[in-house]
Amino acid sequence: MSEVSDEQAGKPVLCARLNGNTLRAKWPGKRWHGAYKNIDAVCDAAHADGLESFLIDYVTEEE
């Protein structure tokens, strides 16, 4: 992850991982879940769950 700016400091982190052709995600209060079609769908779900602002940790390929 790159350096964190003052604007980003303290924001919750939404984690998303590519799982075949879909994304699994987790954020504060949620365990790994879902089969989202893209990162926009993940963000929409997080917003619907009450998470207004967050950082995205999105990994498409594990090392």
SENU-68605 format. One record per atom (N, C-alpha, C, O, CB): residue in one letter; atom name; x, y, z. Coordinates in nm, 3 decimals, decimal comma. Glycine has a CB too. Example, Ala and Ser with C-alpha at 12.3 -4.5 7.8 and 13.67 -1.06 7.14 Angstrom:
! residues 2
resn->A&name->N&xx->1,319&yy->-0,569&zz->0,780 $
resn->A&name->CA&xx->1,230&yy->-0,450&zz->0,780 $
resn->A&name->C&xx->1,320&yy->-0,330&zz->0,780 $
resn->A&name->O&xx->1,424&yy->-0,332&zz->0,846 $
resn->A&name->CB&xx->1,131&yy->-0,447&zz->0,905 $
resn->S&name->N&xx->1,285&yy->-0,225&zz->0,708 $
resn->S&name->CA&xx->1,367&yy->-0,106&zz->0,714 $
resn->S&name->C&xx->1,290&yy->0,003&zz->0,787 $
resn->S&name->O&xx->1,341&yy->0,114&zz->0,804 $
resn->S&name->CB&xx->1,408&yy->-0,060&zz->0,572 $
END
This chain:
! residues 63
resn->M&name->N&xx->0,085&yy->-0,117&zz->0,000 $
resn->M&name->CA&xx->0,000&yy->0,000&zz->0,000 $
resn->M&name->C&xx->0,089&yy->0,122&zz->0,000 $
resn->M&name->O&xx->0,193&yy->0,122&zz->0,065 $
resn->M&name->CB&xx->-0,097&yy->0,000&zz->0,122 $
resn->S&name->N&xx->0,051&yy->0,225&zz->-0,070 $
resn->S&name->CA&xx->0,130&yy->0,347&zz->-0,078 $
resn->S&name->C&xx->0,114&yy->0,428&zz->0,051 $
resn->S&name->O&xx->0,040&yy->0,391&zz->0,142 $
resn->S&name->CB&xx->0,088&yy->0,431&zz->-0,199 $
resn->E&name->N&xx->0,186&yy->0,539&zz->0,057 $
resn->E&name->CA&xx->0,178&yy->0,624&zz->0,174 $
resn->E&name->C&xx->0,036&yy->0,674&zz->0,196 $
resn->E&name->O&xx->-0,040&yy->0,694&zz->0,101 $
resn->E&name->CB&xx->0,274&yy->0,743&zz->0,161 $
resn->V&name->N&xx->0,001&yy->0,693&zz->0,323 $
resn->V&name->CA&xx->-0,133&yy->0,739&zz->0,358 $
resn->V&name->C&xx->-0,131&yy->0,889&zz->0,380 $
resn->V&name->O&xx->-0,051&yy->0,940&zz->0,458 $
resn->V&name->CB&xx->-0,187&yy->0,665&zz->0,483 $
resn->S&name->N&xx->-0,219&yy->0,961&zz->0,310 $
resn->S&name->CA&xx->-0,227&yy->1,106&zz->0,326 $
resn->S&name->C&xx->-0,310&yy->1,139&zz->0,449 $
resn->S&name->O&xx->-0,376&yy->1,052&zz->0,505 $
resn->S&name->CB&xx->-0,288&yy->1,173&zz->0,198 $
resn->D&name->N&xx->-0,307&yy->1,265&zz->0,490 $
resn->D&name->CA&xx->-0,387&yy->1,309&zz->0,603 $
resn->D&name->C&xx->-0,536&yy->1,284&zz->0,578 $
resn->D&name->O&xx->-0,610&yy->1,249&zz->0,670 $
resn->D&name->CB&xx->-0,363&yy->1,458&zz->0,631 $
resn->E&name->N&xx->-0,578&yy->1,301&zz->0,453 $
resn->E&name->CA&xx->-0,719&yy->1,280&zz->0,417 $
resn->E&name->C&xx->-0,759&yy->1,133&zz->0,433 $
resn->E&name->O&xx->-0,874&yy->1,103&zz->0,465 $
resn->E&name->CB&xx->-0,744&yy->1,326&zz->0,273 $
resn->Q&name->N&xx->-0,666&yy->1,042&zz->0,412 $
resn->Q&name->CA&xx->-0,694&yy->0,900&zz->0,420 $
resn->Q&name->C&xx->-0,678&yy->0,843&zz->0,560 $
resn->Q&name->O&xx->-0,738&yy->0,740&zz->0,591 $
resn->Q&name->CB&xx->-0,603&yy->0,826&zz->0,326 $
resn->A&name->N&xx->-0,601&yy->0,906&zz->0,644 $
resn->A&name->CA&xx->-0,572&yy->0,855&zz->0,777 $
resn->A&name->C&xx->-0,700&yy->0,833&zz->0,857 $
resn->A&name->O&xx->-0,787&yy->0,920&zz->0,864 $
resn->A&name->CB&xx->-0,479&yy->0,952&zz->0,853 $
resn->G&name->N&xx->-0,710&yy->0,715&zz->0,916 $
resn->G&name->CA&xx->-0,824&yy->0,683&zz->1,001 $
resn->G&name->C&xx->-0,947&yy->0,631&zz->0,930 $
resn->G&name->O&xx->-1,043&yy->0,589&zz->0,996 $
resn->G&name->CB&xx->-0,861&yy->0,803&zz->1,076 $
resn->K&name->N&xx->-0,947&yy->0,632&zz->0,797 $
resn->K&name->CA&xx->-1,063&yy->0,579&zz->0,725 $
resn->K&name->C&xx->-1,062&yy->0,427&zz->0,730 $
resn->K&name->O&xx->-0,955&yy->0,366&zz->0,732 $
resn->K&name->CB&xx->-1,064&yy->0,628&zz->0,577 $
resn->P&name->N&xx->-1,180&yy->0,365&zz->0,734 $
resn->P&name->CA&xx->-1,188&yy->0,219&zz->0,730 $
resn->P&name->C&xx->-1,139&yy->0,166&zz->0,595 $
resn->P&name->O&xx->-1,140&yy->0,239&zz->0,495 $
resn->P&name->CB&xx->-1,332&yy->0,171&zz->0,758 $
resn->V&name->N&xx->-1,097&yy->0,041&zz->0,593 $
resn->V&name->CA&xx->-1,045&yy->-0,020&zz->0,470 $
resn->V&name->C&xx->-1,142&yy->-0,125&zz->0,419 $
resn->V&name->O&xx->-1,184&yy->-0,215&zz->0,493 $
resn->V&name->CB&xx->-0,906&yy->-0,083&zz->0,494 $
resn->L&name->N&xx->-1,178&yy->-0,113&zz->0,293 $
resn->L&name->CA&xx->-1,257&yy->-0,213&zz->0,223 $
resn->L&name->C&xx->-1,158&yy->-0,298&zz->0,146 $
resn->L&name->O&xx->-1,081&yy->-0,247&zz->0,065 $
resn->L&name->CB&xx->-1,366&yy->-0,147&zz->0,127 $
resn->C&name->N&xx->-1,158&yy->-0,429&zz->0,171 $
resn->C&name->CA&xx->-1,067&yy->-0,521&zz->0,102 $
resn->C&name->C&xx->-1,144&yy->-0,599&zz->-0,002 $
resn->C&name->O&xx->-1,252&yy->-0,650&zz->0,026 $
resn->C&name->CB&xx->-0,997&yy->-0,618&zz->0,203 $
resn->A&name->N&xx->-1,091&yy->-0,607&zz->-0,123 $
resn->A&name->CA&xx->-1,153&yy->-0,682&zz->-0,231 $
resn->A&name->C&xx->-1,048&yy->-0,770&zz->-0,297 $
resn->A&name->O&xx->-0,936&yy->-0,726&zz->-0,322 $
resn->A&name->CB&xx->-1,219&yy->-0,587&zz->-0,334 $
resn->R&name->N&xx->-1,084&yy->-0,894&zz->-0,326 $
resn->R&name->CA&xx->-0,994&yy->-0,990&zz->-0,388 $
resn->R&name->C&xx->-1,063&yy->-1,059&zz->-0,504 $
resn->R&name->O&xx->-1,178&yy->-1,101&zz->-0,494 $
resn->R&name->CB&xx->-0,945&yy->-1,094&zz->-0,285 $
resn->L&name->N&xx->-0,991&yy->-1,071&zz->-0,614 $
resn->L&name->CA&xx->-1,044&yy->-1,142&zz->-0,730 $
resn->L&name->C&xx->-1,051&yy->-1,290&zz->-0,697 $
resn->L&name->O&xx->-0,955&yy->-1,349&zz->-0,648 $
resn->L&name->CB&xx->-0,955&yy->-1,117&zz->-0,855 $
resn->N&name->N&xx->-1,167&yy->-1,350&zz->-0,725 $
resn->N&name->CA&xx->-1,191&yy->-1,492&zz->-0,698 $
resn->N&name->C&xx->-1,251&yy->-1,552&zz->-0,825 $
resn->N&name->O&xx->-1,373&yy->-1,563&zz->-0,838 $
resn->N&name->CB&xx->-1,286&yy->-1,512&zz->-0,574 $
resn->G&name->N&xx->-1,165&yy->-1,591&zz->-0,917 $
resn->G&name->CA&xx->-1,214&yy->-1,636&zz->-1,047 $
resn->G&name->C&xx->-1,261&yy->-1,517&zz->-1,127 $
resn->G&name->O&xx->-1,183&yy->-1,427&zz->-1,158 $
resn->G&name->CB&xx->-1,328&yy->-1,740&zz->-1,031 $
resn->N&name->N&xx->-1,390&yy->-1,516&zz->-1,161 $
resn->N&name->CA&xx->-1,446&yy->-1,405&zz->-1,238 $
resn->N&name->C&xx->-1,525&yy->-1,307&zz->-1,152 $
resn->N&name->O&xx->-1,586&yy->-1,214&zz->-1,205 $
resn->N&name->CB&xx->-1,536&yy->-1,458&zz->-1,346 $
resn->T&name->N&xx->-1,523&yy->-1,326&zz->-1,020 $
resn->T&name->CA&xx->-1,597&yy->-1,237&zz->-0,931 $
resn->T&name->C&xx->-1,505&yy->-1,185&zz->-0,821 $
resn->T&name->O&xx->-1,390&yy->-1,228&zz->-0,809 $
resn->T&name->CB&xx->-1,719&yy->-1,310&zz->-0,869 $
resn->L&name->N&xx->-1,556&yy->-1,093&zz->-0,741 $
resn->L&name->CA&xx->-1,480&yy->-1,037&zz->-0,630 $
resn->L&name->C&xx->-1,544&yy->-1,078&zz->-0,498 $
resn->L&name->O&xx->-1,666&yy->-1,079&zz->-0,484 $
resn->L&name->CB&xx->-1,471&yy->-0,884&zz->-0,640 $
resn->R&name->N&xx->-1,460&yy->-1,111&zz->-0,402 $
resn->R&name->CA&xx->-1,503&yy->-1,129&zz->-0,263 $
resn->R&name->C&xx->-1,456&yy->-1,005&zz->-0,190 $
resn->R&name->O&xx->-1,356&yy->-0,944&zz->-0,229 $
resn->R&name->CB&xx->-1,445&yy->-1,262&zz->-0,198 $
resn->A&name->N&xx->-1,526&yy->-0,968&zz->-0,086 $
resn->A&name->CA&xx->-1,490&yy->-0,845&zz->-0,016 $
resn->A&name->C&xx->-1,514&yy->-0,856&zz->0,134 $
resn->A&name->O&xx->-1,590&yy->-0,942&zz->0,181 $
resn->A&name->CB&xx->-1,569&yy->-0,729&zz->-0,072 $
resn->K&name->N&xx->-1,448&yy->-0,768&zz->0,208 $
resn->K&name->CA&xx->-1,476&yy->-0,752&zz->0,350 $
resn->K&name->C&xx->-1,450&yy->-0,607&zz->0,386 $
resn->K&name->O&xx->-1,369&yy->-0,538&zz->0,323 $
resn->K&name->CB&xx->-1,389&yy->-0,849&zz->0,438 $
resn->W&name->N&xx->-1,520&yy->-0,562&zz->0,489 $
resn->W&name->CA&xx->-1,501&yy->-0,428&zz->0,544 $
resn->W&name->C&xx->-1,538&yy->-0,435&zz->0,690 $
resn->W&name->O&xx->-1,591&yy->-0,537&zz->0,734 $
resn->W&name->CB&xx->-1,586&yy->-0,319&zz->0,469 $
resn->P&name->N&xx->-1,511&yy->-0,331&zz->0,767 $
resn->P&name->CA&xx->-1,540&yy->-0,337&zz->0,911 $
resn->P&name->C&xx->-1,683&yy->-0,383&zz->0,939 $
resn->P&name->O&xx->-1,779&yy->-0,325&zz->0,887 $
resn->P&name->CB&xx->-1,515&yy->-0,201&zz->0,974 $
resn->G&name->N&xx->-1,695&yy->-0,486&zz->1,020 $
resn->G&name->CA&xx->-1,826&yy->-0,541&zz->1,053 $
resn->G&name->C&xx->-1,870&yy->-0,655&zz->0,963 $
resn->G&name->O&xx->-1,972&yy->-0,717&zz->0,989 $
resn->G&name->CB&xx->-1,927&yy->-0,435&zz->1,048 $
resn->K&name->N&xx->-1,794&yy->-0,683&zz->0,857 $
resn->K&name->CA&xx->-1,827&yy->-0,791&zz->0,764 $
resn->K&name->C&xx->-1,707&yy->-0,884&zz->0,747 $
resn->K&name->O&xx->-1,592&yy->-0,839&zz->0,744 $
resn->K&name->CB&xx->-1,871&yy->-0,734&zz->0,626 $
resn->R&name->N&xx->-1,735&yy->-1,013&zz->0,737 $
resn->R&name->CA&xx->-1,630&yy->-1,110&zz->0,704 $
resn->R&name->C&xx->-1,621&yy->-1,118&zz->0,551 $
resn->R&name->O&xx->-1,701&yy->-1,056&zz->0,481 $
resn->R&name->CB&xx->-1,660&yy->-1,252&zz->0,767 $
resn->W&name->N&xx->-1,524&yy->-1,194&zz->0,501 $
resn->W&name->CA&xx->-1,514&yy->-1,215&zz->0,357 $
resn->W&name->C&xx->-1,646&yy->-1,272&zz->0,307 $
resn->W&name->O&xx->-1,697&yy->-1,368&zz->0,365 $
resn->W&name->CB&xx->-1,396&yy->-1,310&zz->0,321 $
resn->H&name->N&xx->-1,701&yy->-1,216&zz->0,204 $
resn->H&name->CA&xx->-1,831&yy->-1,258&zz->0,154 $
resn->H&name->C&xx->-1,848&yy->-1,212&zz->0,009 $
resn->H&name->O&xx->-1,768&yy->-1,136&zz->-0,044 $
resn->H&name->CB&xx->-1,945&yy->-1,202&zz->0,243 $
resn->G&name->N&xx->-1,955&yy->-1,260&zz->-0,053 $
resn->G&name->CA&xx->-2,001&yy->-1,210&zz->-0,181 $
resn->G&name->C&xx->-1,936&yy->-1,268&zz->-0,303 $
resn->G&name->O&xx->-1,832&yy->-1,333&zz->-0,298 $
resn->G&name->CB&xx->-1,983&yy->-1,067&zz->-0,184 $
resn->A&name->N&xx->-2,001&yy->-1,244&zz->-0,412 $
resn->A&name->CA&xx->-1,952&yy->-1,278&zz->-0,545 $
resn->A&name->C&xx->-1,989&yy->-1,160&zz->-0,634 $
resn->A&name->O&xx->-2,075&yy->-1,171&zz->-0,722 $
resn->A&name->CB&xx->-2,013&yy->-1,416&zz->-0,598 $
resn->Y&name->N&xx->-1,923&yy->-1,048&zz->-0,610 $
resn->Y&name->CA&xx->-1,955&yy->-0,924&zz->-0,680 $
resn->Y&name->C&xx->-1,898&yy->-0,926&zz->-0,821 $
resn->Y&name->O&xx->-1,792&yy->-0,984&zz->-0,845 $
resn->Y&name->CB&xx->-1,902&yy->-0,803&zz->-0,603 $
resn->K&name->N&xx->-1,968&yy->-0,862&zz->-0,915 $
resn->K&name->CA&xx->-1,923&yy->-0,865&zz->-1,054 $
resn->K&name->C&xx->-1,810&yy->-0,767&zz->-1,082 $
resn->K&name->O&xx->-1,732&yy->-0,787&zz->-1,175 $
resn->K&name->CB&xx->-2,039&yy->-0,835&zz->-1,145 $
resn->N&name->N&xx->-1,799&yy->-0,658&zz->-1,001 $
resn->N&name->CA&xx->-1,691&yy->-0,562&zz->-1,021 $
resn->N&name->C&xx->-1,673&yy->-0,477&zz->-0,894 $
resn->N&name->O&xx->-1,750&yy->-0,490&zz->-0,799 $
resn->N&name->CB&xx->-1,721&yy->-0,471&zz->-1,143 $
resn->I&name->N&xx->-1,572&yy->-0,392&zz->-0,894 $
resn->I&name->CA&xx->-1,542&yy->-0,312&zz->-0,775 $
resn->I&name->C&xx->-1,653&yy->-0,212&zz->-0,746 $
resn->I&name->O&xx->-1,676&yy->-0,177&zz->-0,630 $
resn->I&name->CB&xx->-1,408&yy->-0,239&zz->-0,793 $
resn->D&name->N&xx->-1,723&yy->-0,165&zz->-0,849 $
resn->D&name->CA&xx->-1,835&yy->-0,073&zz->-0,827 $
resn->D&name->C&xx->-1,946&yy->-0,140&zz->-0,746 $
resn->D&name->O&xx->-2,005&yy->-0,077&zz->-0,658 $
resn->D&name->CB&xx->-1,891&yy->-0,024&zz->-0,962 $
resn->A&name->N&xx->-1,973&yy->-0,267&zz->-0,775 $
resn->A&name->CA&xx->-2,076&yy->-0,340&zz->-0,700 $
resn->A&name->C&xx->-2,033&yy->-0,360&zz->-0,554 $
resn->A&name->O&xx->-2,117&yy->-0,354&zz->-0,464 $
resn->A&name->CB&xx->-2,103&yy->-0,477&zz->-0,766 $
resn->V&name->N&xx->-1,904&yy->-0,382&zz->-0,531 $
resn->V&name->CA&xx->-1,852&yy->-0,395&zz->-0,395 $
resn->V&name->C&xx->-1,874&yy->-0,263&zz->-0,320 $
resn->V&name->O&xx->-1,924&yy->-0,263&zz->-0,207 $
resn->V&name->CB&xx->-1,701&yy->-0,433&zz->-0,395 $
resn->C&name->N&xx->-1,836&yy->-0,153&zz->-0,381 $
resn->C&name->CA&xx->-1,851&yy->-0,021&zz->-0,317 $
resn->C&name->C&xx->-1,998&yy->0,010&zz->-0,290 $
resn->C&name->O&xx->-2,031&yy->0,062&zz->-0,184 $
resn->C&name->CB&xx->-1,790&yy->0,089&zz->-0,406 $
resn->D&name->N&xx->-2,086&yy->-0,022&zz->-0,385 $
resn->D&name->CA&xx->-2,229&yy->0,001&zz->-0,365 $
resn->D&name->C&xx->-2,280&yy->-0,078&zz->-0,244 $
resn->D&name->O&xx->-2,360&yy->-0,026&zz->-0,166 $
resn->D&name->CB&xx->-2,307&yy->-0,039&zz->-0,491 $
resn->A&name->N&xx->-2,234&yy->-0,202&zz->-0,230 $
resn->A&name->CA&xx->-2,276&yy->-0,285&zz->-0,116 $
resn->A&name->C&xx->-2,224&yy->-0,227&zz->0,015 $
resn->A&name->O&xx->-2,296&yy->-0,227&zz->0,115 $
resn->A&name->CB&xx->-2,226&yy->-0,429&zz->-0,133 $
resn->A&name->N&xx->-2,102&yy->-0,179&zz->0,016 $
resn->A&name->CA&xx->-2,046&yy->-0,118&zz->0,137 $
resn->A&name->C&xx->-2,123&yy->0,007&zz->0,174 $
resn->A&name->O&xx->-2,152&yy->0,030&zz->0,292 $
resn->A&name->CB&xx->-1,896&yy->-0,085&zz->0,117 $
resn->H&name->N&xx->-2,155&yy->0,089&zz->0,076 $
resn->H&name->CA&xx->-2,235&yy->0,210&zz->0,102 $
resn->H&name->C&xx->-2,373&yy->0,172&zz->0,156 $
resn->H&name->O&xx->-2,422&yy->0,234&zz->0,251 $
resn->H&name->CB&xx->-2,250&yy->0,294&zz->-0,027 $
resn->A&name->N&xx->-2,435&yy->0,071&zz->0,097 $
resn->A&name->CA&xx->-2,568&yy->0,026&zz->0,142 $
resn->A&name->C&xx->-2,562&yy->-0,028&zz->0,285 $
resn->A&name->O&xx->-2,662&yy->-0,024&zz->0,357 $
resn->A&name->CB&xx->-2,622&yy->-0,082&zz->0,048 $
resn->D&name->N&xx->-2,444&yy->-0,077&zz->0,326 $
resn->D&name->CA&xx->-2,425&yy->-0,130&zz->0,461 $
resn->D&name->C&xx->-2,391&yy->-0,019&zz->0,560 $
resn->D&name->O&xx->-2,369&yy->-0,046&zz->0,679 $
resn->D&name->CB&xx->-2,315&yy->-0,236&zz->0,461 $
resn->G&name->N&xx->-2,385&yy->0,105&zz->0,513 $
resn->G&name->CA&xx->-2,363&yy->0,219&zz->0,602 $
resn->G&name->C&xx->-2,222&yy->0,272&zz->0,605 $
resn->G&name->O&xx->-2,194&yy->0,366&zz->0,680 $
resn->G&name->CB&xx->-2,401&yy->0,181&zz->0,736 $
resn->L&name->N&xx->-2,132&yy->0,216&zz->0,527 $
resn->L&name->CA&xx->-1,994&yy->0,264&zz->0,521 $
resn->L&name->C&xx->-1,988&yy->0,380&zz->0,422 $
resn->L&name->O&xx->-1,995&yy->0,359&zz->0,301 $
resn->L&name->CB&xx->-1,894&yy->0,149&zz->0,481 $
resn->E&name->N&xx->-1,975&yy->0,502&zz->0,474 $
resn->E&name->CA&xx->-1,982&yy->0,620&zz->0,387 $
resn->E&name->C&xx->-1,853&yy->0,646&zz->0,310 $
resn->E&name->O&xx->-1,857&yy->0,677&zz->0,191 $
resn->E&name->CB&xx->-2,015&yy->0,740&zz->0,469 $
resn->S&name->N&xx->-1,740&yy->0,634&zz->0,378 $
resn->S&name->CA&xx->-1,611&yy->0,668&zz->0,318 $
resn->S&name->C&xx->-1,509&yy->0,563&zz->0,358 $
resn->S&name->O&xx->-1,507&yy->0,520&zz->0,474 $
resn->S&name->CB&xx->-1,564&yy->0,811&zz->0,360 $
resn->F&name->N&xx->-1,424&yy->0,522&zz->0,265 $
resn->F&name->CA&xx->-1,330&yy->0,415&zz->0,295 $
resn->F&name->C&xx->-1,215&yy->0,415&zz->0,195 $
resn->F&name->O&xx->-1,223&yy->0,476&zz->0,088 $
resn->F&name->CB&xx->-1,400&yy->0,279&zz->0,293 $
resn->L&name->N&xx->-1,109&yy->0,347&zz->0,233 $
resn->L&name->CA&xx->-0,998&yy->0,321&zz->0,142 $
resn->L&name->C&xx->-1,022&yy->0,185&zz->0,079 $
resn->L&name->O&xx->-1,083&yy->0,097&zz->0,141 $
resn->L&name->CB&xx->-0,859&yy->0,325&zz->0,216 $
resn->I&name->N&xx->-0,977&yy->0,167&zz->-0,043 $
resn->I&name->CA&xx->-0,994&yy->0,039&zz->-0,112 $
resn->I&name->C&xx->-0,861&yy->-0,030&zz->-0,126 $
resn->I&name->O&xx->-0,765&yy->0,025&zz->-0,181 $
resn->I&name->CB&xx->-1,058&yy->0,059&zz->-0,251 $
resn->D&name->N&xx->-0,855&yy->-0,152&zz->-0,075 $
resn->D&name->CA&xx->-0,739&yy->-0,241&zz->-0,090 $
resn->D&name->C&xx->-0,785&yy->-0,351&zz->-0,186 $
resn->D&name->O&xx->-0,849&yy->-0,448&zz->-0,144 $
resn->D&name->CB&xx->-0,688&yy->-0,300&zz->0,051 $
resn->Y&name->N&xx->-0,753&yy->-0,335&zz->-0,314 $
resn->Y&name->CA&xx->-0,804&yy->-0,423&zz->-0,420 $
resn->Y&name->C&xx->-0,689&yy->-0,502&zz->-0,480 $
resn->Y&name->O&xx->-0,597&yy->-0,445&zz->-0,538 $
resn->Y&name->CB&xx->-0,876&yy->-0,341&zz->-0,530 $
resn->V&name->N&xx->-0,693&yy->-0,634&zz->-0,465 $
resn->V&name->CA&xx->-0,588&yy->-0,720&zz->-0,518 $
resn->V&name->C&xx->-0,647&yy->-0,807&zz->-0,627 $
resn->V&name->O&xx->-0,745&yy->-0,878&zz->-0,605 $
resn->V&name->CB&xx->-0,524&yy->-0,807&zz->-0,406 $
resn->T&name->N&xx->-0,586&yy->-0,801&zz->-0,745 $
resn->T&name->CA&xx->-0,633&yy->-0,884&zz->-0,857 $
resn->T&name->C&xx->-0,550&yy->-1,009&zz->-0,874 $
resn->T&name->O&xx->-0,592&yy->-1,104&zz->-0,939 $
resn->T&name->CB&xx->-0,633&yy->-0,804&zz->-0,987 $
resn->E&name->N&xx->-0,430&yy->-1,009&zz->-0,815 $
resn->E&name->CA&xx->-0,341&yy->-1,125&zz->-0,830 $
resn->E&name->C&xx->-0,255&yy->-1,140&zz->-0,705 $
resn->E&name->O&xx->-0,180&yy->-1,049&zz->-0,670 $
resn->E&name->CB&xx->-0,252&yy->-1,112&zz->-0,958 $
resn->E&name->N&xx->-0,266&yy->-1,254&zz->-0,639 $
resn->E&name->CA&xx->-0,184&yy->-1,280&zz->-0,521 $
resn->E&name->C&xx->-0,042&yy->-1,318&zz->-0,564 $
resn->E&name->O&xx->-0,022&yy->-1,386&zz->-0,665 $
resn->E&name->CB&xx->-0,246&yy->-1,392&zz->-0,434 $
resn->E&name->N&xx->0,055&yy->-1,275&zz->-0,486 $
resn->E&name->CA&xx->0,196&yy->-1,308&zz->-0,518 $
resn->E&name->C&xx->0,233&yy->-1,442&zz->-0,459 $
resn->E&name->O&xx->0,347&yy->-1,486&zz->-0,475 $
resn->E&name->CB&xx->0,292&yy->-1,200&zz->-0,466 $
END
